[in-house]
Amino acid sequence: MADNINIDWILKRRSIRKYKNKRISDEEIETVLKAAMYAPSAVNRQPWHYIVIDDKSIFNKFMEIHPHSTFLKDASHAILICGDEKLHHGDGYWIVDCAAATENMLLAAHHIGLGACWIGIHPREDRKKLIKELFQLPAHVHAFAMVSLGYPATTYDLPERFKPERIHKNTWSKK
Ligand SMILES: Cc1cc2nc3c(=O)[nH]c(=O)nc-3n(C[C@H](O)[C@H](O)[C@H](O)COP(=O)(O)O)c2cc1C
């Protein structure tokens, strides 16, 4: 890779689950939401909604539903990414669109010095149902994922992930 092309802001992102006791600014939250809304989506339908959460009592209820989200207790904020079946292209495209938006949020958060972690909701129907009730979502709106946010309170490794053997040229068998 050419030395002058720097993609460290992608390569150095990791899931952050430990946060400082410091509140994120409204401006930073808006930056993360803006990144989400600039994600690609099928036929540019942008079929998403975002619920910004800073209420600890909601974090507590969410943690009771979701077993892998205990670190929310220290987060400044979290954002619930929701897909709207009335807005999407059909055939379940809201799922792919929301995934693109979620990744944009993680990258933007990292780029501005925040720590973030994707908390999976879709495709677990049991979790989706309970989370839909918790956030009082309309029938046509589905919870996709939660992203926790805070100032990082941890250091982390950056193991090599580039695997040339996973790259195929023209067809599967040609190397
Ligand atoms: C679909 C999806 C669901 C995830 N769900 C959770 C989760 O519920 N709790 C959690 O702590 N991390 C969750 N993660 C984060 C992954 O554990 C993490 O991305 C993975 O271990 C790679 O580490 P990295 O993000 O630091 O590169 C999820 C990630 C994805 C893409």
The ligand as a Gaussian input file, in Angstrom:
#p B3LYP/6-31G(d) Opt

LIG

0 1
 C      -23.389000      -7.930000      14.538000
 C      -22.501000      -7.627000      15.720000
 C      -22.987000      -7.842000      16.999000
 C      -22.182000      -7.551000      18.108000
 N      -22.722000      -7.698000      19.348000
 C      -21.964000      -7.400000      20.431000
 C      -22.531000      -7.465000      21.731000
 O      -23.709000      -7.783000      21.904000
 N      -21.744000      -7.154000      22.786000
 C      -20.426000      -6.801000      22.629000
 O      -19.763000      -6.544000      23.632000
 N      -19.864000      -6.714000      21.400000
 C      -20.600000      -6.994000      20.303000
 N      -20.068000      -6.859000      19.038000
 C      -18.664000      -6.422000      18.880000
 C      -17.767000      -7.582000      18.468000
 O      -17.560000      -8.431000      19.572000
 C      -16.425000      -7.015000      17.944000
 O      -16.671000      -6.186000      16.842000
 C      -15.454000      -8.116000      17.561000
 O      -15.065000      -8.872000      18.686000
 C      -14.203000      -7.563000      16.876000
 O      -13.550000      -6.651000      17.720000
 P      -13.302000      -5.127000      17.326000
 O      -14.651000      -4.461000      17.126000
 O      -12.546000      -4.555000      18.474000
 O      -12.542000      -5.080000      16.031000
 C      -20.847000      -7.103000      17.927000
 C      -20.379000      -6.877000      16.627000
 C      -21.195000      -7.115000      15.541000
 C      -20.699000      -6.792000      14.143000

